[in-house]
Structure formats: structure tokens, C-alpha cells
Amino acid sequence: MTRLGLTRTIVKSSYALIAPDGYVGSALPGWSKCKAIVLISATLGARFSQYLLTLDADGRGEGETAGDSWFFFVVAGSATINGAALTQGGFAYLPPGGRYAVSAQAQAGAGGATGGGTTLLVFRKAYETLPGRESSEAPRFFSGHEQNVAEAPFLGDPHARLKVLIPDTPAADMAINIFTYDPGATLPFVETHVMEHGMLFLTGGGIYRLDADWHPVTTGDAIWIAPYCPQ
């Protein structure tokens, strides 16, 4: 049991570190048998939303993407998203102006029993067009699995590797990456840039610089980084 009143969670105007010990479940319209953790939202100061959704074996969700791009990543379990069957590590991009239909898939256990649920990491961002340019058209729906995405050394460092899950084009208007660091690896400099970030640590741990502060981070931690926050 953690000591009462202690947490690694910290929320500032330029960043937020949200540790699992402070997660509070909520509900989302159109979702049933689902616990929703709203990790990042406009209320925090961000211009996108990041959810962690845990669905029972028969949990589901339906709704409109409206003017937003949606991205789903299967952290655990399996799900069907707009007809695409995805297992752990699978992902799907949904463009604005459509619908989403998500259902968890029961997991087969010992003796043929079923159980368990599904955990989804969801990013949602208002799609911004580029007026007068063909590249302003959002990509169509696509799905895949992170195991089928090649890693590339980040800035030439083979110990820090990046997987790009959304095509790196202006039309996408959003980037979703998996960044893997070997033990001891790090960014080669303190980054300061216009892009804001939302992230979830899938495995492992380390030390992260946010603004002028250093924080231990571990599996399950979520981080929001505002534009121009040194990291």
C-alpha cells in the first residue's frame, strides 16, 4: 500500500506526470462495460485528448469521429475496431467525418474458459486542414500491428529507436510513435519545440527531464508536455 498522501503525480502549466496510483475511472457516452481514464484533455491545457480505456470481455463503444482524428492502440487483450481484428500491439487510425465501432474480444483461457478484458490507449485530436492543398485530405481508415513496423535509429543512435505508426505526411496532422530506449540510452540533447506530446510508458522505466525538473518514470505513467517545454 502506498503511503497516504504521497504520489509521483505532478501537474504544472508546462507539463503533467500522471502516475497510475492516482488514476480515477469515469464513463464516456456511447461506451458500455468500460472504465475510462481521461489522462490528457483540454481542461489540462492540451489541444488533444488521451484516454486509457479498460473494457470488460463484452465491452463496446460506438460514436462519431466528428471533426477529430482518432487513434487506437491495443495495450492488452484484443478488440475489433471498425471491423479490424486487433491483438495486443495492434492499432487503428480513424479519420474525421466517420464513425467508430469498438468491441472487446474475450480471451481464451485454460480449459477453454474465457475471461480478461481489453485495454486501449486512445488519442483524439481535432483535424486541421491545409486550405487549397491536396495534402489537407486526412488519411483513410487503416490498421496494423506494431511488430510489422520497422524500427529506425533516432538521430543515428541504434540504442534509441523509433517506430512511426502514422505516415509522416502533412495530411496526417498527427504523429503516433513507439520510442524504445536500451538501458542507458537517452536523447542526445534537451529538446525544445513547438510540438506538444502525450505519452504512455508501455514497459520499463527511467528518469525524465520535464522543464527544469527530473522525475522517475515507470510502466503505466502518462505524460503531457506542452509546446516549448524543455524535455
TAGI-V550434 format. One line per field, one symbol per residue. ss: DSSP state (h for helix, s for strand, l for the rest). phi: phi as a letter, one per 30 degrees, with the letter a starting at -180 (. if undefined). psi: psi as a letter, one per 30 degrees, with the letter a starting at -180 (. if undefined). A space follows every 50 residues. Layout:
ss = ???
phi = ???
psi = ???
This chain:
ss = lllllllllsslllsssslhhhlllsllllsssssssssslhhhllllss sssssssssssssslllssssssssslssssllssssllsssssllllss ssssllsslhhhlssllssssssssslllllllhhhlllllsssshhhll lsssllssssssssllllllllllllssssslllllllllllllllssss llllssssssllsssssslllssssllllll
phi = .ddeicaddbbbdcabccdedcdbdbbceicbhbcccddbadedjdcabb cbcccdecdaablcdhccdcbcbddaiaacbhicdbcejdbbcbddibbb bbbdcdcdcdiidclibbcccbcbbddcdceibdddddedebbabddccd dbedhicdcbbbccccedbeddhabbbccccdeidaddaddbaddcbbbb ddaialbbdbhcccbdbaejdcbcbdeiddb
psi = klkkfklfkkklfflkjjlffgkkkakkkfkkhkkkjjeklfefglglkk ljkjklfgllkkakfbglkkkkkjelallkjhfkkkakfllkkkllgalk jkklkkkkakggllalakkkkkkkkkkkljkgkeffklllkllakffgkk kkkjhgjffjkkkjfkkilffegkkklkkkklkfllkfljkjlfklkklk jelalakkkjbglkkkllkfkkkkjlkgkk.
